[in-house]
Protein backbone atom coordinates (compact mmCIF):
# COMPACT_ATOMS: atom_id res chain seq x y z
CA UNK A 1 0.00 0.00 0.00
CA UNK A 2 1.16 3.54 -0.73
CA UNK A 3 1.94 5.40 2.47
CA UNK A 4 -1.31 7.03 3.55
CA UNK A 5 0.28 10.19 4.94
CA UNK A 6 2.20 10.95 1.73
CA UNK A 7 -0.83 10.34 -0.48
CA UNK A 8 -3.14 12.39 1.73
CA UNK A 9 -0.69 15.27 1.98
CA UNK A 10 -0.18 15.34 -1.78
CA UNK A 11 -3.92 15.18 -2.47
CA UNK A 12 -4.65 18.00 -0.04
CA UNK A 13 -1.85 20.16 -1.46
CA UNK A 14 -3.12 19.73 -5.02
CA UNK A 15 -6.70 20.41 -3.93
CA UNK A 16 -5.51 23.73 -2.51
CA UNK A 17 -3.46 24.60 -5.61
CA UNK A 18 -5.83 23.22 -8.26
CA UNK A 19 -7.08 26.49 -9.76
CA UNK A 20 -3.62 28.05 -9.96
CA UNK A 21 -2.12 24.86 -11.36
CA UNK A 22 -4.80 24.61 -14.06
CA UNK A 23 -4.22 28.21 -15.13
CA UNK A 24 -0.46 27.69 -15.36
CA UNK A 25 -0.46 24.41 -17.25
CA UNK A 26 -3.68 24.19 -19.25
CA UNK A 27 -1.98 25.54 -22.41
CA UNK A 28 1.50 24.18 -21.69
CA UNK A 29 1.55 21.80 -24.65
CA UNK A 30 0.98 24.67 -27.06
CA UNK A 31 4.53 25.93 -26.46
CA UNK A 32 6.17 22.51 -26.15
CA UNK A 33 6.62 20.85 -29.56
CA UNK A 34 8.85 18.15 -28.08
CA UNK A 35 6.17 17.08 -25.60
CA UNK A 36 3.58 17.05 -28.38
CA UNK A 37 5.89 14.86 -30.48
CA UNK A 38 6.45 12.43 -27.60
CA UNK A 39 2.74 12.14 -27.00
CA UNK A 40 2.24 11.59 -30.72
CA UNK A 41 4.71 8.68 -30.72
CA UNK A 42 2.94 7.21 -27.68
CA UNK A 43 -0.43 7.51 -29.44
CA UNK A 44 0.90 5.75 -32.54
CA UNK A 45 2.36 2.94 -30.43
CA UNK A 46 -0.94 2.46 -28.62
CA UNK A 47 -2.92 2.38 -31.85
CA UNK A 48 -0.47 -0.11 -33.35
CA UNK A 49 -1.07 -2.44 -30.41
CA UNK A 50 -4.73 -2.65 -31.43
CA UNK A 51 -6.43 -0.95 -28.46
CA UNK A 52 -6.78 2.81 -28.25
CA UNK A 53 -8.12 2.95 -24.68
CA UNK A 54 -5.73 4.97 -22.50
CA UNK A 55 -5.73 6.01 -18.86
CA UNK A 56 -4.00 9.28 -17.98
CA UNK A 57 -3.11 8.43 -14.38
CA UNK A 58 -2.43 11.58 -12.39
CA UNK A 59 -4.25 13.65 -14.99
CA UNK A 60 -4.49 16.90 -13.02
CA UNK A 61 -6.79 19.41 -14.76
CA UNK A 62 -7.15 17.16 -17.79
CA UNK A 63 -5.38 19.09 -20.53
CA UNK A 64 -3.15 16.18 -21.57
CA UNK A 65 -6.08 13.74 -21.45
CA UNK A 66 -7.90 16.05 -23.86
CA UNK A 67 -4.83 16.20 -26.11
CA UNK A 68 -4.72 12.39 -26.29
CA UNK A 69 -8.42 12.37 -27.16
CA UNK A 70 -7.61 14.75 -30.00
CA UNK A 71 -5.04 12.24 -31.26
CA UNK A 72 -7.79 9.67 -31.68
CA UNK A 73 -7.35 7.71 -28.45
CA UNK A 74 -10.18 6.73 -26.12
CA UNK A 75 -8.56 8.59 -23.24
CA UNK A 76 -9.86 9.10 -19.72
CA UNK A 77 -8.26 10.68 -16.67
CA UNK A 78 -7.76 9.61 -13.06
CA UNK A 79 -6.40 11.78 -10.25
CA UNK A 80 -6.31 11.59 -6.46
CA UNK A 81 -7.32 15.26 -6.14
CA UNK A 82 -11.10 15.81 -6.23
CA UNK A 83 -10.53 19.50 -6.97
CA UNK A 84 -8.42 18.65 -10.02
CA UNK A 85 -11.07 16.24 -11.28
CA UNK A 86 -13.78 18.85 -10.84
CA UNK A 87 -11.78 21.33 -12.94
CA UNK A 88 -11.12 18.68 -15.60
CA UNK A 89 -14.81 17.81 -15.86
CA UNK A 90 -15.71 21.50 -16.19
CA UNK A 91 -13.09 22.14 -18.88
CA UNK A 92 -13.70 18.94 -20.88
CA UNK A 93 -17.30 17.85 -20.27
CA UNK A 94 -17.21 15.29 -23.09
CA UNK A 95 -14.45 13.24 -21.44
CA UNK A 96 -14.41 10.91 -18.46
CA UNK A 97 -12.51 11.88 -15.31
CA UNK A 98 -12.49 9.86 -12.07
CA UNK A 99 -11.11 10.40 -8.59
CA UNK A 100 -8.78 7.51 -7.85
CA UNK A 101 -5.38 6.20 -6.85
CA UNK A 102 -2.56 5.10 -9.15
CA UNK A 103 -1.77 2.25 -6.77
CA UNK A 104 -5.33 0.88 -6.80
CA UNK A 105 -7.02 2.23 -9.92
CA UNK A 106 -10.00 -0.12 -10.01
CA UNK A 107 -9.41 -0.66 -13.73
CA UNK A 108 -9.89 -4.24 -14.91
CA UNK A 109 -6.91 -6.48 -15.64
CA UNK A 110 -5.53 -5.99 -19.16
CA UNK A 111 -8.19 -3.41 -20.05
CA UNK A 112 -5.93 -0.73 -21.55
CA UNK A 113 -3.82 -0.24 -24.62
CA UNK A 114 -1.91 2.55 -22.92
CA UNK A 115 -1.10 4.22 -19.61
CA UNK A 116 0.21 7.76 -19.39
CA UNK A 117 2.01 8.88 -16.23
CA UNK A 118 3.58 12.32 -16.72
CA UNK A 119 5.17 13.62 -13.52
CA UNK A 120 2.52 11.75 -11.51
CA UNK A 121 4.78 9.32 -9.62
CA UNK A 122 7.20 12.02 -8.44
CA UNK A 123 5.41 12.55 -5.13
CA UNK A 124 5.39 8.85 -4.25
CA UNK A 125 8.04 7.70 -1.74
CA UNK A 126 10.57 5.78 -3.88
CA UNK A 127 10.19 2.49 -2.01
CA UNK A 128 6.49 2.52 -2.91
CA UNK A 129 6.89 3.21 -6.63
CA UNK A 130 7.15 -0.52 -7.56
CA UNK A 131 3.56 -0.92 -6.28
CA UNK A 132 2.40 1.67 -8.82
CA UNK A 133 4.45 0.17 -11.64
CA UNK A 134 2.91 -3.23 -10.92
CA UNK A 135 -0.53 -1.62 -11.16
CA UNK A 136 0.41 -0.11 -14.53
CA UNK A 137 1.45 -3.58 -15.70
CA UNK A 138 -1.76 -5.16 -14.40
CA UNK A 139 -4.13 -2.82 -16.25
CA UNK A 140 -2.26 -2.96 -19.58
CA UNK A 141 -3.16 -5.52 -22.20
CA UNK A 142 -0.32 -7.59 -23.67
CA UNK A 143 1.49 -5.33 -26.10
CA UNK A 144 0.18 -2.21 -24.36
CA UNK A 145 2.43 0.79 -23.75
CA UNK A 146 3.35 2.98 -20.80
CA UNK A 147 4.73 6.50 -21.18
CA UNK A 148 6.19 7.81 -17.93
CA UNK A 149 7.69 11.26 -17.47
CA UNK A 150 9.85 12.54 -14.61
CA UNK A 151 12.78 14.78 -13.71
CA UNK A 152 16.24 13.18 -13.70
CA UNK A 153 18.61 13.01 -10.75
CA UNK A 154 22.25 13.90 -11.33
CA UNK A 155 24.16 11.06 -9.71
CA UNK A 156 23.70 7.34 -10.47
CA UNK A 157 25.06 6.48 -7.03
CA UNK A 158 22.01 8.28 -5.56
CA UNK A 159 19.18 7.03 -7.79
CA UNK A 160 16.55 9.26 -6.17
CA UNK A 161 16.86 12.83 -4.94
CA UNK A 162 14.30 14.95 -3.09
CA UNK A 163 13.58 18.37 -4.55
CA UNK A 164 11.53 21.38 -3.50
CA UNK A 165 8.45 20.99 -5.67
CA UNK A 166 6.11 23.97 -5.43
CA UNK A 167 3.11 21.87 -4.35
CA UNK A 168 4.37 18.84 -2.40
CA UNK A 169 7.67 17.06 -1.65
CA UNK A 170 8.90 15.25 -4.76
CA UNK A 171 11.65 13.01 -6.06
CA UNK A 172 13.92 12.93 -9.08
CA UNK A 173 15.06 9.60 -10.50
CA UNK A 174 18.20 8.34 -12.21
CA UNK A 175 16.68 7.15 -15.52
CA UNK A 176 18.42 3.77 -15.64
CA UNK A 177 17.20 3.00 -12.13
CA UNK A 178 13.57 3.67 -12.97
CA UNK A 179 13.97 1.72 -16.23
CA UNK A 180 15.24 -1.24 -14.18
CA UNK A 181 12.16 -1.06 -11.95
CA UNK A 182 10.01 -1.07 -15.07
CA UNK A 183 11.73 -4.25 -16.25
CA UNK A 184 11.18 -5.87 -12.87
CA UNK A 185 7.48 -5.04 -13.24
CA UNK A 186 7.30 -6.69 -16.66
CA UNK A 187 7.55 -3.51 -18.74
CA UNK A 188 10.42 -3.40 -21.25
CA UNK A 189 11.85 -0.04 -22.26
CA UNK A 190 11.28 0.76 -25.93
CA UNK A 191 12.69 4.28 -26.09
CA UNK A 192 13.56 7.30 -24.01
CA UNK A 193 13.90 11.02 -24.56
CA UNK A 194 16.03 13.48 -22.61
CA UNK A 195 15.21 17.19 -22.61
CA UNK A 196 18.04 19.39 -21.42
CA UNK A 197 17.05 22.30 -19.17
CA UNK A 198 16.71 25.66 -20.82
CA UNK A 199 18.45 28.76 -19.40
CA UNK A 200 15.08 30.23 -18.45
CA UNK A 201 13.87 27.12 -16.58
CA UNK A 202 13.43 27.69 -12.85
CA UNK A 203 14.92 24.26 -12.12
CA UNK A 204 17.91 23.08 -14.08
CA UNK A 205 16.74 19.44 -14.27
CA UNK A 206 16.76 17.12 -17.25
CA UNK A 207 13.29 15.91 -18.18
CA UNK A 208 12.92 12.24 -19.10
CA UNK A 209 10.23 10.28 -20.87
CA UNK A 210 10.45 6.48 -20.91
CA UNK A 211 8.29 4.51 -23.33
CA UNK A 212 7.83 0.90 -22.22
CA UNK A 213 5.87 -2.09 -23.51
CA UNK A 214 4.15 -4.97 -21.76
CA UNK A 215 5.14 -8.30 -23.30
N, C-alpha and C positions, 0 to 999 in steps of 0.2 A: 504493500500500500504506500502511496505517496504520503510523505509527512503532512499531517493535517495542518499543523501550524503554518508551514510554508505555503501550502495551497490557499489557506484561508487568508493569510496576509496579502498574498499576491492578488487574489480575487478582490479583496476589499480596496486595495490600492488602485486597481484598474477601474473599479466602480467609481471611485472618487475622481479619477482623471479621465473618465470616458469621453466627455464632451470635448475637452481640450485635445485629447489624443486623436479623436475623429477629425477634428478641424485640421490638425497638423499633417495627418497622413492620408486623408481620403483621396487626394490627387497625387500622391507620391509617385505612382507608376508613370504618370504623364511625363515626368522629367528624368526617368530612369530607363533608357533604352536597353541597357544590359539586363535589368530585372525583367523587362517585358520579353526579351529574347529567351531568357532562361525559362520563364513560365511557358513560352511557346514551345520550347523543346519538350518540357514536361507534358504538355497537352498532346503533342504528337506521339510521345511514347505511350501515354495512356490509351489514346485511340488505337494505336497499333496493337495493343494487347487485347483489344476486342471489347472492352467495357469502359464506357466514358463516365461512370459514376465516381465522383471524387469528393472526399471530405477534406475541408479546410479546417484543420484542428488547431484551435487557438486563433480563430478568425478575426478577433477584434471587431471593428466597426463594419466589416464585411466588404471592403473595397476590393480585396484580392479575390474573394469568392465571386464577386460580380464580374471581375475580369476573366476568370476561368469560364464562367457561364458564357461570356461573349466569345470565347474561343471554341464554343461548341460542346463543352463538357456539362454533364449533369451534376453541377457542383452545389454543395450545401455546406453551411458553416456551423462549427461548434466552438463555444468558448465558455470558460468557467465564470465569466463576469456577466451577471444579468443585465447590468447597465449597458455593456457593449452589445449584447444581443438585442436589446431594445432599440438601440441606435441603428443597428444593422437592419432590423425589420422595418424601421421607419424609412431608411434610405433606399432599400431594395425590397419592396413589398412582394415582388413576384418570386423571391427566392426563399428557401427554407433556412432558418437559423435556430439552433437549439442550445440551451444551457446544458453544459456537460463537462466531463473530465476527460483529459487525454488518456489517463491511466485506466479508465473504466468507461468507455464511450457508449456502451450499449448497442453498438452496431453489430450486426450478425457476422459470424465467421465467414471470411472470404467474400464479403459482399461488395467490395470496392475494386475498381480498376486503378485508383490512385489515392494517395494521401499526401496532402501538403502540410508542412510544418515549418513556417517561416518565422524564426525568432520566437517560437512558442515553447521550446523546451529550456530556454535560457534561465528561467527562474526556478527550475526544478533542481533540488540538491543532487549533485552528480551521482551519488550512489543509488539514487532512485531512477535515474534516466533509463537503465535497462528495462524497468517495468513498462515504461512508455513505449520503448522500441518494440518490445514483445507484443504490446497491444496493436501497434502499427502493423506488425507482421500478421497478427491474428485476423484483422479485418480485411487485409488485402487478399484478392484472389491470386492464384498462381499466375505468374507473369505480370502482376500488378507492380506499380512503381511508387516509390516514396521520393519526394523532394523535400530536403530539410535544409534550412538556412540558419546560420549562426555566426557570431563573431569569433575570430581565431585568437587563441593565446599565442604567446611569443616564444615559449620555451618548451620543447618536447619533454624535458625532464619534469615539468610541472603541467600535466595535461589539462588541468582546469585552473582558471584564475578568476577570482571574484572581481567584479567591477561595479562602479557606482552608477547603476542604471537610474534614470530619472524617476521611475515609478516604484520599482521594487528591487531588492538585491538580485544580482544576476551573475552568470558565469560565462566565461569564454572557454573554448575547447581547442586543443591541438587537433587539427583535422584528421590526422592518421589515427588518433586514439578513438575519436567518435566513429570513424569508418570501421575500426576493429570491433566496436560494440555492435554496429550494424551487422557485420558478418556473423557475430555470435548469436544475433537474433534471427538469422536466416535471410538477411537482406544483403545482397552482393552489390558493391559499388559499381556503377556503370560509368559515371563521369563526375567531375567536379569543376567548379569555377572558383577563381580567386579574384576578388576585386580589391585593388590596392586603395588605401585611404587617400582622399583628395585633400589638398592643403586647407580647404575651407571646412572640412569635417571637424565637428567638435571633438570626436574621439578618433584617434589615429589607429584604428583597428582594421585589419583585413576582414573582409566579409566573404564567407564561404557558402556555397551551395553544393550539397552532395546529392546526386541522383542515384538511387539504388533500386534494385529489382528483386522481387520475391521469386524464388525458383519455382 
